[in-house]
């Protein structure tokens, strides 16, 4: 059985969770926010920061945005969906748009968006 790779576990996240975990070809990026980048920024700024983190976490797991299968987007206010989509459309890999769902959710204070994704690793 392949080992589980844990991406960025530990103190960076208060020892509560890993930023991502990978097993075999499967990569899961946990709930990612902009709390450490731009907690007061708008939805588009927070989404851009989150998607930048996705790039780093996916690369650390041997994947990239073209290999993302599914993204879940949590918005503090569903009326900001268009703002989040501006960041999304600037980030998503052409021809590799993943399945996605967006929902309204109560988020930690100051956070306007949180995202998680599932991807597969690139085969050598």
Backbone as JSON, one array per atom type, in Angstrom:
{
  "sequence": "XXXXXXXXXXXXXXXXXXXXXXXXXXXXXXXXXXXXXXXXXXXXXXXXXXXXXXXXXXXXXXXXXXXXXXXXXXXXXXXXXXXXXXXXXXXXXXXXXXXXXXXXXXXXXXXXXXXXXXXXXXXX",
  "N": [[0.83, -1.17, 0.0], [0.55, 2.26, -0.81], [2.28, 4.98, 0.86], [0.87, 7.61, 2.94], [1.13, 10.9, 2.07], [1.67, 13.84, 3.75], [1.06, 17.17, 3.4], [2.51, 20.15, 4.36], [2.03, 19.86, 7.26], [1.47, 20.62, 10.74], [2.9, 23.29, 12.79], [2.38, 25.62, 11.23], [-0.3, 25.54, 10.77], [-1.34, 25.51, 13.28], [-1.02, 22.99, 14.33], [-3.33, 21.6, 13.85], [-4.18, 20.44, 11.45], [-3.23, 19.12, 8.2], [-2.24, 20.94, 5.29], [-2.69, 19.69, 2.9], [-3.21, 16.35, 1.7], [-1.96, 13.34, 0.33], [-2.46, 10.28, -1.36], [-1.45, 7.52, -3.04], [-2.5, 8.17, -6.27], [-4.23, 10.17, -5.61], [-5.01, 13.44, -4.49], [-5.81, 15.61, -1.9], [-6.74, 18.77, -1.06], [-7.18, 20.57, 1.78], [-9.61, 22.65, 3.55], [-8.95, 25.78, 2.55], [-7.86, 29.03, 3.25], [-7.51, 32.65, 3.27], [-6.51, 33.68, 5.59], [-3.97, 34.21, 6.6], [-2.87, 35.77, 4.7], [-4.49, 37.84, 3.52], [-6.68, 38.74, 5.35], [-8.52, 40.81, 5.6], [-9.16, 41.55, 3.07], [-11.11, 41.8, 0.0], [-13.49, 39.51, -1.51], [-12.53, 38.68, -4.06], [-9.74, 39.18, -3.82], [-9.13, 37.51, -1.64], [-9.82, 35.02, -2.75], [-7.95, 34.84, -4.86], [-5.58, 34.65, -3.36], [-6.02, 32.21, -2.07], [-6.16, 30.44, -4.28], [-3.57, 30.69, -5.2], [-2.26, 29.44, -3.09], [-3.31, 26.88, -3.48], [-1.9, 26.23, -5.84], [0.74, 25.98, -4.81], [0.43, 23.9, -2.85], [-0.56, 21.78, -4.41], [1.61, 21.43, -6.19], [3.55, 20.59, -4.36], [2.57, 18.12, -3.82], [2.91, 16.8, -6.17], [1.27, 17.5, -8.31], [-0.94, 19.63, -10.26], [-2.9, 22.56, -11.23], [-4.18, 21.78, -13.58], [-4.86, 19.2, -13.13], [-6.88, 19.05, -11.33], [-9.84, 17.73, -10.05], [-12.19, 18.38, -8.66], [-13.68, 21.13, -6.98], [-14.69, 22.72, -4.02], [-16.37, 25.54, -3.02], [-16.74, 27.83, -0.46], [-18.65, 30.48, 0.46], [-18.99, 33.42, 2.37], [-20.99, 35.15, 1.79], [-23.25, 34.52, -0.59], [-23.88, 36.26, -2.58], [-21.53, 37.3, -3.48], [-20.51, 35.75, -5.41], [-19.89, 36.33, -8.14], [-17.61, 37.97, -7.83], [-15.77, 36.15, -6.73], [-15.62, 34.44, -8.9], [-14.18, 35.95, -10.77], [-11.53, 35.78, -9.87], [-11.29, 33.02, -10.03], [-11.63, 32.44, -12.81], [-9.35, 33.64, -13.82], [-7.46, 31.94, -12.84], [-8.01, 29.15, -13.38], [-7.07, 26.28, -15.32], [-6.91, 26.42, -18.83], [-9.14, 24.49, -20.75], [-9.26, 22.55, -18.81], [-11.24, 22.66, -16.85], [-12.44, 22.06, -13.68], [-14.99, 20.04, -11.99], [-17.3, 21.78, -9.89], [-18.66, 23.25, -6.93], [-20.49, 25.79, -5.29], [-21.23, 27.22, -2.2], [-23.09, 28.97, 0.34], [-21.76, 29.82, 3.48], [-21.22, 30.08, 7.01], [-18.37, 31.67, 7.94], [-15.11, 31.92, 9.53], [-14.36, 34.89, 11.4], [-13.85, 37.72, 9.4], [-13.1, 36.27, 7.19], [-14.01, 35.67, 3.86], [-14.19, 33.8, 1.94], [-13.59, 30.33, 1.41], [-11.9, 27.44, 0.29], [-11.72, 24.09, -1.0], [-10.13, 21.26, -2.55], [-9.97, 18.44, -4.81], [-7.63, 16.47, -6.43], [-5.6, 14.76, -8.91], [-2.44, 13.13, -9.0], [0.26, 13.88, -11.22], [1.43, 11.57, -13.54], [4.66, 10.13, -13.79]],
  "CA": [[0.0, 0.0, 0.0], [1.38, 3.48, -0.83], [2.19, 5.8, 2.08], [0.12, 8.86, 2.87], [1.98, 12.09, 2.14], [0.97, 14.96, 4.38], [1.67, 18.4, 2.91], [2.47, 21.27, 5.32], [1.39, 19.62, 8.56], [2.19, 21.19, 11.87], [2.71, 24.59, 13.43], [1.81, 26.63, 10.33], [-1.76, 25.45, 10.9], [-1.68, 25.29, 14.68], [-1.01, 21.55, 14.59], [-4.69, 21.1, 13.75], [-4.39, 19.69, 10.22], [-2.29, 19.33, 7.09], [-2.82, 21.73, 4.2], [-3.12, 18.72, 1.88], [-2.77, 14.97, 1.9], [-1.99, 12.58, -0.92], [-2.33, 8.84, -1.22], [-1.47, 7.02, -4.41], [-2.67, 9.26, -7.24], [-5.25, 11.1, -5.11], [-4.55, 14.59, -3.7], [-6.9, 16.38, -1.31], [-6.33, 20.02, -0.42], [-8.2, 20.88, 2.76], [-10.18, 23.98, 3.56], [-7.87, 26.76, 2.41], [-8.34, 30.39, 3.39], [-6.51, 33.71, 3.15], [-6.38, 34.27, 6.92], [-2.59, 34.63, 6.84], [-2.43, 36.57, 3.56], [-5.28, 39.05, 3.37], [-7.96, 38.47, 5.99], [-9.45, 41.92, 5.45], [-9.38, 41.83, 1.66], [-12.38, 41.41, -0.57], [-13.64, 38.13, -1.96], [-11.62, 38.39, -5.17], [-8.38, 39.14, -3.29], [-8.98, 36.29, -0.84], [-9.84, 33.87, -3.66], [-6.64, 34.8, -5.55], [-4.6, 34.15, -2.39], [-6.32, 30.79, -1.88], [-5.78, 29.7, -5.48], [-2.11, 30.66, -5.17], [-1.9, 28.36, -2.15], [-3.59, 25.62, -4.19], [-0.77, 25.97, -6.73], [1.87, 25.5, -4.0], [0.12, 22.61, -2.23], [-0.63, 20.78, -5.48], [2.98, 21.17, -6.65], [4.23, 19.81, -3.33], [2.03, 16.76, -3.88], [3.16, 16.24, -7.49], [0.12, 17.75, -9.18], [-1.11, 21.05, -10.62], [-4.3, 22.93, -11.44], [-4.76, 21.06, -14.72], [-5.2, 17.86, -12.65], [-7.93, 19.18, -10.32], [-11.1, 17.09, -10.42], [-13.35, 18.95, -7.99], [-13.45, 22.22, -6.04], [-15.83, 23.19, -3.24], [-16.18, 26.94, -2.64], [-17.61, 28.3, 0.6], [-18.72, 31.94, 0.45], [-19.72, 33.99, 3.5], [-22.17, 35.77, 1.18], [-23.38, 33.95, -1.93], [-23.98, 37.38, -3.52], [-20.18, 37.64, -3.94], [-20.12, 34.67, -6.34], [-19.25, 36.92, -9.32], [-16.27, 38.41, -7.43], [-14.95, 34.95, -6.62], [-15.42, 33.9, -10.25], [-13.13, 36.7, -11.45], [-10.26, 35.14, -9.49], [-11.36, 31.65, -10.53], [-11.41, 32.41, -14.26], [-7.95, 34.0, -14.05], [-6.61, 30.85, -12.34], [-8.31, 27.81, -13.88], [-6.31, 25.88, -16.5], [-7.75, 26.32, -20.02], [-9.42, 23.13, -21.19], [-9.23, 21.61, -17.69], [-12.12, 23.21, -15.82], [-12.94, 20.96, -12.85], [-16.33, 20.13, -11.41], [-17.23, 22.73, -8.78], [-19.89, 23.67, -6.28], [-20.32, 26.95, -4.41], [-22.29, 27.3, -1.2], [-22.93, 29.99, 1.37], [-21.45, 29.22, 4.78], [-20.7, 30.99, 8.02], [-16.93, 31.49, 8.01], [-14.44, 32.61, 10.62], [-14.42, 36.34, 11.31], [-12.98, 38.35, 8.43], [-12.95, 35.45, 6.0], [-15.14, 35.79, 2.95], [-14.2, 32.63, 1.07], [-12.75, 29.18, 1.74], [-12.0, 26.45, -0.79], [-11.05, 22.8, -0.9], [-10.14, 20.61, -3.86], [-9.49, 17.08, -5.01], [-6.87, 16.38, -7.68], [-4.81, 13.56, -9.09], [-1.03, 13.41, -9.28], [0.74, 13.66, -12.58], [2.25, 10.35, -13.63], [5.98, 10.41, -14.41]],
  "C": [[0.89, 1.25, 0.0], [1.24, 4.25, 0.48], [1.3, 7.02, 1.85], [1.13, 10.0, 3.02], [1.16, 13.23, 2.71], [1.74, 16.24, 4.03], [1.44, 19.53, 3.92], [1.69, 20.96, 6.59], [2.09, 20.47, 9.62], [1.9, 22.62, 12.23], [2.11, 25.67, 12.54], [0.29, 26.68, 10.46], [-2.16, 25.09, 12.32], [-1.74, 23.83, 15.07], [-2.41, 20.94, 14.54], [-4.9, 20.18, 12.55], [-3.25, 19.92, 9.25], [-3.0, 20.16, 6.03], [-3.38, 20.81, 3.12], [-2.61, 17.34, 2.29], [-2.89, 14.25, 0.57], [-1.76, 11.1, -0.62], [-2.45, 8.25, -2.62], [-1.54, 8.2, -5.37], [-3.63, 10.35, -6.77], [-4.61, 12.19, -4.25], [-5.78, 15.33, -3.2], [-6.3, 17.6, -0.63], [-7.48, 20.44, 0.49], [-8.72, 22.29, 2.64], [-9.09, 25.03, 3.62], [-8.46, 28.16, 2.44], [-7.18, 31.37, 3.18], [-6.27, 34.38, 4.51], [-4.98, 34.82, 7.19], [-2.07, 35.54, 5.73], [-3.17, 37.89, 3.52], [-6.64, 38.87, 4.02], [-8.98, 39.59, 5.83], [-9.8, 42.23, 4.01], [-10.76, 41.38, 1.2], [-12.36, 39.96, -1.04], [-12.66, 37.81, -3.08], [-10.17, 38.28, -4.68], [-8.15, 37.87, -2.47], [-8.96, 35.06, -1.74], [-8.52, 33.74, -4.41], [-5.56, 34.24, -4.62], [-4.79, 32.64, -2.18], [-5.85, 29.98, -3.08], [-4.26, 29.66, -5.64], [-1.59, 29.59, -4.22], [-2.18, 27.0, -2.79], [-2.41, 25.26, -5.08], [0.41, 25.39, -5.94], [1.61, 24.12, -3.41], [0.06, 21.5, -3.28], [0.76, 20.44, -5.99], [3.74, 20.31, -5.64], [3.78, 18.35, -3.34], [2.24, 16.1, -5.24], [2.0, 16.41, -8.45], [0.12, 19.23, -9.58], [-2.57, 21.3, -10.96], [-4.96, 22.24, -12.62], [-5.23, 19.66, -14.33], [-6.29, 17.87, -11.57], [-9.23, 18.59, -10.86], [-12.31, 17.85, -9.9], [-12.92, 20.04, -7.03], [-14.76, 22.54, -5.34], [-15.48, 24.59, -2.76], [-17.21, 27.28, -1.58], [-17.53, 29.82, 0.61], [-19.52, 32.42, 1.67], [-21.01, 34.64, 3.02], [-22.26, 35.3, -0.27], [-23.51, 35.05, -2.99], [-22.61, 37.81, -4.05], [-19.64, 36.6, -4.92], [-19.4, 35.22, -7.57], [-17.83, 37.39, -9.01], [-15.31, 37.22, -7.35], [-14.64, 34.39, -8.01], [-14.37, 34.68, -11.05], [-11.76, 36.1, -11.14], [-10.2, 33.73, -10.08], [-11.01, 31.58, -12.01], [-9.97, 32.8, -14.63], [-7.01, 32.84, -13.7], [-6.79, 29.52, -13.09], [-7.54, 27.52, -15.18], [-7.24, 25.76, -17.7], [-7.91, 24.86, -20.45], [-9.44, 22.1, -20.07], [-10.08, 22.13, -16.53], [-12.7, 22.05, -14.99], [-14.42, 21.11, -12.51], [-16.22, 21.05, -10.19], [-18.61, 22.96, -8.21], [-19.56, 24.85, -5.38], [-21.51, 27.02, -3.48], [-22.02, 28.47, -0.26], [-22.71, 29.3, 2.69], [-20.98, 30.3, 5.74], [-19.22, 30.68, 8.18], [-16.36, 32.24, 9.2], [-14.4, 34.11, 10.36], [-13.39, 36.9, 10.33], [-12.81, 37.56, 7.15], [-14.22, 35.54, 5.16], [-15.27, 34.59, 2.03], [-13.23, 31.57, 1.62], [-12.95, 28.15, 0.64], [-11.27, 25.17, -0.43], [-11.07, 22.16, -2.28], [-9.63, 19.19, -3.79], [-8.82, 17.04, -6.38], [-6.21, 15.01, -7.79], [-3.37, 13.98, -9.39], [-0.73, 13.16, -10.74], [1.6, 12.4, -12.56], [3.57, 10.69, -14.31], [6.09, 9.82, -15.81]]
}
